[in-house]
Amino acid sequence: ATLREIETRLKSIKNIEKITNTMKVVASTRMGRAQRAMASSRAFREGDSDFFATAETSTPETAEKTLIIAVSSDKGLCGSIHSQIAKATRAKLQETPNADVVTIGDKIKAQMLRTHSSNVVLSFNGVGKEAPTFWEASLIADEIRKLGDYDKIEVMYNKFVSGVAFEPSVFPSFSPISIEESPKLSEFELEEDQAIPTSLSQISLTNAILNAMAEGYASEISARRNAMDNASKNAGEMINKYSILYNRTRQAVITNELVDIITGASSLD
Amino acid sequence: MFRQSLRSIARTRTGTIGVRTYAEAVNPDVLKVSLVAPHQAIFTNKEVSQVNLPASSGEMGVLANHVPTVEELAPGVVEVIESSGTASKYFVSGGFASILPGSKLSISTVEAHPLDAFSSENIKSLLAEAQKNASSADETVAAEAAIEIEVLEALQAAVH
């Protein structure tokens, strides 16, 4: 390559490094807030998951209508976050080919439409730019409830394990019928007229979506930070390589010119 | 021979450990309360003596060893009385309180704030606006205003 070509290449890599580095810094500053949102939504969910654990509520083994809610987001450049969820959702769809799918986030929507376009019944976008709020989760849950009753609802999300790890996981959401059929429900004294199972099932769906979005957000931010950190490192390596190549080529050009001048001068003697 | 005896020891050990359950590990005579909103956990497993709840079926006081139940909460004041006798009041916008075996009470609500954080003038002006909207022709606006009035009236009663 000529000297000019190497120079432009080097400049563009330097610019890319600046961008990835900035994205990394932005992700790092958001990390704290994302983790706080996740911790509080986890604590919030514990309220009803404790109840379900005590009542031993479980989803029916054979469900006629299954709904899978796949939670991810709109933005890329964060490693394998979206494809992991898509993979997990596809694995679920292998077991229950007739299940309906609701996608939250453009990336997961695009991936699901490619392979299972007939299963996708509803999709949301515009979420996941900031830490999720209860308001967003309840709007989504309201829309999902309009789809009708499902025997079994599963929320797929990226569970935040640590700053460097996440894993696709499932939150079950229970229908009023499965709450009523819980084997240990008799431990609780519920008042008949209040329709507790129905309202509990609604709040647990909202809760599951909120918690899934908060975990997914935290996983995405940390994955983006790691991806951008790696990208900056790789860019740094390339900058070093190209700087050496640039200097060598420059030296070679100068040496060539010197050789030309000296041979020219010596031929005059 | 040696390995076999080791295995039998291991088996008896796990047997005795298995008897110890979670419910025995906690003291059931102290009420443990968690008050959580989606954005903030105000209490997590705090040991208190009594909690008063605004259940939709009426006000209720919860002490330790309460029978397990789930109550839907109306907008109102949750009063947490600590063992030292100091009481703290929080206004909640409705939600659920589940009382679990082992004297554990978890209250999940959408919004919860200390009672002295509210300004009575603001409540008054918001209430006036909501009452105006309640007679709106648009059904959604009217329904939203009806909910607002329910919450604001409970709040007004609590602040005074």
Interface residues (C-beta under 8 A of the other chain):
Chain A: A37 A39 S40 S41 A43 F44 E46 G47 D48 D50 F51 T54 T133 F134 A137 E187 F188 E189 L190 E191 Q194 I196 S199 L200 I203 N207 L210
Chain B: S34 V36 A37 P38 H39 Q40 A41 T44 S56 S57 V67 P68 T69 V70 E71 E72 G95 F96 S98 L100 P101 K104 S106 I107 S108 V110
